[in-house]
Amino acid sequence: MYMKEVVVQNQVGLHARPATFFIQKANEYKSSIWVEKDNRRVNAKSLLGVLSLGITKGLAITIIAEGADEETAVSELAELISTNFA
């Protein structure tokens, strides 16, 4: 299991379009991936799950992965968030 905390800098947080980009990227990996906020963990490959966390700008979230490509998955998803989905 590999995890990393990242602060969301995107103006609208992880809603609608940014969440869709995040989920599409998460689905590229074989590992099981979760997003955790305030001790609540959801499947990072589920749009409803990610949206249900209500992630807004400035919040810290933890990206957790378990599987063959866990480190790559977490690192690339964290970078996607820290670069404002550029």
N, C-alpha and C positions, 0 to 999 in steps of 0.2 A: 504494500500500500504506500502511495506517495501522495503528499498533499502540500499545498502552498496557499498562503493568504495573500489576497490582492485587494486593493482599494479601487472601487469603481469611480472613474473620472469622467465618464461620458455624461453629458448634460442631462439626458433623460433617464439615466440609469440603465438597467437591464430590462427594458420594456420593448414591446412590439418588434420593430426592425432589428435593434441590436441583439435582442434575445434570439431572434430567428437566425442571425449570423452565428451566434454562439452555439446554438443547438446544431446547426449544420456542420460546424467545425467539430463538435463533440462526436457526432455520428461518423466521422471519418476514422475513428479509433476503435479497436477491438475491445479495449478495457471497459470495465464498468466505471462510469464517472458520475460523481455527485457534486452538487453545490450545497454548501452549508452556510446558514446565516442564523445567528442567535440560537444555536443548538437545534435548528430544524434543518434536516437534510432531505433534498429532493434529487430525482434523477436528472442529470444535466442534459439528457437526450430527450426530455419531455418539455414541450413548450408550456403546457399548463402548469407543470411542476415549477419551472423556473419563474414564470410570471407570478405564481402564488406567493413567492417570497417577498415580492414588493421591493425589489432592490433599487435604491435611488442613489444619486450621485453622492460620493463621500463615504458610503458604507463599505466596510470590510467584509469580504466573503472568503470562504475557504473552498478551494477546488480540490477534490479528492478523487483519486483513480486507483483501480486495482486491476492488474492484468499485464499482458505481455508488453504493451507499449505505454504503461502508466506514466513514466517520467516525461516522455515526449508529449503525451496528451496534456498533462498538467502544465508543463512549461509553455506550450504553444497556446493553450487557452488563456493562461495568465497574461501572456504577451498580447494576445488579442484584446483583452480588457484594458491593459495598461497603455496601449497605443490608441485607445478610443476607436477600436474597430477599423483602423486604417489599413 
